[in-house]
């Protein structure tokens, strides 16, 4: 996945690309010569498939999330909106890092919204955040910091999402945009192992993603 911080300016927008984690190699994944792995049996399967056992609703680790949250908070945003927020873990971390900010999380999945509200209450953030069950297009509003991670489809294609999100970032604000990209060209066998109907045109390469951001009104 690729995550980029996009800074909005009155006349143009500066793009800061967050460094990508290294791609896993055979060495990092293990080989036939590695010692046997310990397999732990799961006796309580409840919650599987719902995301209930996950911290984030996308491929994100705590250290990377905290760094991204700190970057968003560093500009002192007053308003933060997360489109396709899931249960809003990243949004809540941004609000914790920016104590003067108020946030809104939007997602179409009711159980995730309920979980976000519960987590906000537990972390004493319920007075500064609202979770809305609904579509991003129906609840779009301008903010100092806008988040869209793994949810570009709420606005259409990646280029269409960048165009729509550019209009929602206040001048001088930030957009955190994350989406899947091809690391290298997939072959037919790899495409067949993915979701049905996947084609090589479904994802962009990183340079193409940057070009799409520039075309939407952002600049490096």
C-alpha positions in Angstrom: 0.0 0.0 0.0 1.0 3.6 -0.5 0.3 6.5 1.9 0.9 10.1 1.0 0.5 13.3 2.9 -0.8 16.0 0.5 -0.6 19.6 1.8 -3.1 22.0 0.4 -2.1 25.6 -0.5 -4.3 28.5 -1.6 -3.1 28.2 -5.2 -1.5 24.8 -5.3 -0.8 21.8 -3.2 2.5 20.2 -2.0 2.8 16.5 -2.0 4.8 14.7 0.7 5.2 11.0 0.0 5.5 8.9 3.1 8.2 6.2 2.7 6.9 2.8 1.9 7.8 -0.3 4.0 10.1 -2.7 2.3 8.5 -5.5 0.3 8.8 -8.9 2.0 11.5 -11.1 0.6 11.9 -14.8 0.9 14.4 -14.3 3.7 12.0 -12.2 5.7 9.1 -14.6 5.2 11.2 -17.7 6.0 12.5 -20.6 3.9 12.4 -24.4 3.9 15.6 -24.4 6.0 14.1 -22.4 8.9 13.2 -24.2 12.1 9.6 -25.4 12.3 7.1 -22.7 13.4 4.9 -23.0 16.4 1.3 -23.2 15.5 -1.2 -22.0 18.1 -4.7 -23.4 18.0 -7.6 -21.0 18.1 -10.3 -22.2 20.5 -12.4 -19.0 20.3 -13.2 -18.2 16.7 -15.7 -15.4 17.7 -15.0 -12.1 15.9 -13.1 -13.6 12.9 -14.1 -11.8 9.7 -15.5 -8.8 11.5 -12.3 -7.0 12.2 -13.0 -7.2 15.9 -9.5 -8.6 16.6 -7.7 -5.9 14.5 -6.4 -2.6 15.8 -6.7 -0.9 12.4 -9.1 -1.6 9.6 -6.3 -1.5 7.0 -2.7 -2.7 6.7 -1.1 -0.4 9.3 1.1 -0.9 12.3 0.9 1.2 15.5 4.3 2.9 14.9 3.5 4.0 11.4 0.0 5.1 12.4 1.5 7.2 15.2 4.0 8.8 12.9 1.3 9.7 10.3 -0.9 11.0 13.1 1.9 13.2 14.4 2.5 14.6 10.9 -1.2 15.5 10.6 -1.3 17.0 14.1 1.9 19.0 13.5 0.0 21.7 11.5 -2.4 22.3 14.3 -5.7 21.3 12.6 -8.9 22.4 14.1 -11.0 19.9 12.0 -10.2 16.4 10.9 -12.5 14.2 8.7 -11.8 10.5 7.9 -13.8 9.1 5.0 -14.1 5.3 5.2 -12.9 5.5 8.8 -13.9 2.0 9.8 -13.9 2.2 13.6 -11.7 5.3 13.4 -8.5 4.1 15.2 -6.3 6.4 13.1 -8.7 9.3 13.5 -8.7 8.9 17.3 -4.9 8.9 17.3 -4.8 12.1 15.3 -7.2 13.7 17.8 -5.0 12.5 20.7 -2.0 14.1 19.0 -3.9 17.3 18.2 -5.8 18.2 21.5 -7.3 21.3 19.9 -8.9 19.4 17.0 -12.4 18.1 16.5 -13.0 15.1 14.2 -15.7 13.3 12.1 -15.5 9.7 11.0 -17.7 8.5 8.1 -18.3 4.9 7.2 -21.2 2.8 5.8 -20.7 -0.1 8.1 -22.8 0.3 11.3 -20.9 -2.1 13.6 -17.6 -0.3 12.9 -19.2 3.1 13.6 -20.6 1.7 16.9 -17.1 0.4 17.8 -15.6 3.8 17.0 -18.1 5.6 19.3 -17.3 3.1 22.1 -13.6 3.5 21.7 -13.9 7.3 21.7 -15.8 7.1 25.0 -13.3 4.9 26.6 -10.5 7.3 25.5 -12.4 10.3 26.7 -12.6 11.7 23.1 -16.4 11.5 22.6 -16.7 15.2 23.1 -14.4 15.9 20.2 -15.4 13.3 17.6 -18.6 12.3 15.8 -19.0 9.0 14.0 -21.5 9.0 11.1 -23.0 5.9 9.5 -23.4 6.8 5.8 -21.7 7.4 2.5 -18.8 9.8 2.1 -20.5 11.7 -0.7 -23.6 12.3 1.4 -21.5 13.6 4.4 -18.6 15.4 2.7 -17.4 18.6 4.3 -14.2 20.7 4.3 -11.6 20.2 7.0 -8.0 21.1 7.9 -7.0 17.5 7.8 -8.7 14.9 5.6 -8.0 11.1 5.7 -8.9 8.6 3.1 -7.0 5.3 3.6 -8.2 2.3 1.6 -11.5 4.0 0.8 -11.0 5.8 -2.5 -13.9 3.8 -4.0 -16.3 5.9 -1.9 -15.6 8.6 -4.5 -15.1 6.4 -7.6 -11.7 5.7 -9.1 -8.4 6.9 -7.6 -8.2 9.9 -9.9 -11.8 10.8 -9.2 -11.3 10.4 -5.4 -8.2 12.7 -5.5 -10.3 15.3 -7.4 -13.1 15.1 -4.9 -10.9 15.1 -1.8 -8.9 18.1 -3.1 -12.1 20.2 -2.9 -12.5 19.1 0.7 -9.1 20.1 2.0 -9.0 23.6 3.3 -6.1 25.8 2.0 -2.9 25.0 4.1 -4.5 21.7 5.2 -3.4 18.1 4.7 -4.8 15.1 3.0 -3.6 11.6 4.1 -4.3 9.4 1.1 -3.6 5.6 1.2 -4.4 3.1 -1.6 -3.1 -0.1 -2.9 -0.5 0.0 -5.7 1.4 -2.5 -7.8 4.9 -3.1 -6.7 5.6 -4.9 -9.9 3.5 -6.2 -12.9 1.4 -9.1 -11.8 1.2 -12.2 -14.0 -1.9 -14.1 -15.0 -1.5 -16.7 -12.2 -1.2 -14.0 -9.6 -4.2 -12.1 -10.9 -6.2 -15.3 -10.8 -5.5 -15.8 -7.1 -6.9 -12.4 -6.3 -10.5 -11.3 -6.1 -12.7 -12.3 -9.0 -12.3 -10.2 -12.2 -9.0 -8.5 -11.1 -7.0 -7.0 -13.9 -3.7 -5.2 -14.1 -5.6 -2.0 -14.6 -7.2 -2.1 -11.2 -4.2 -0.6 -9.4 -1.7 2.1 -10.2 2.0 2.1 -9.9 3.5 4.6 -7.5 4.6 7.1 -10.2 1.2 6.9 -11.7 -0.4 7.6 -8.3 1.8 10.7 -8.0 0.8 11.8 -11.5 -2.8 11.4 -10.5 -2.3 13.6 -7.4 -0.6 16.3 -9.5 -3.4 16.2 -12.0 -5.9 16.6 -9.2 -4.2 19.9 -8.2 -1.4 18.7 -5.9 2.2 19.5 -6.5 5.4 17.8 -5.2 
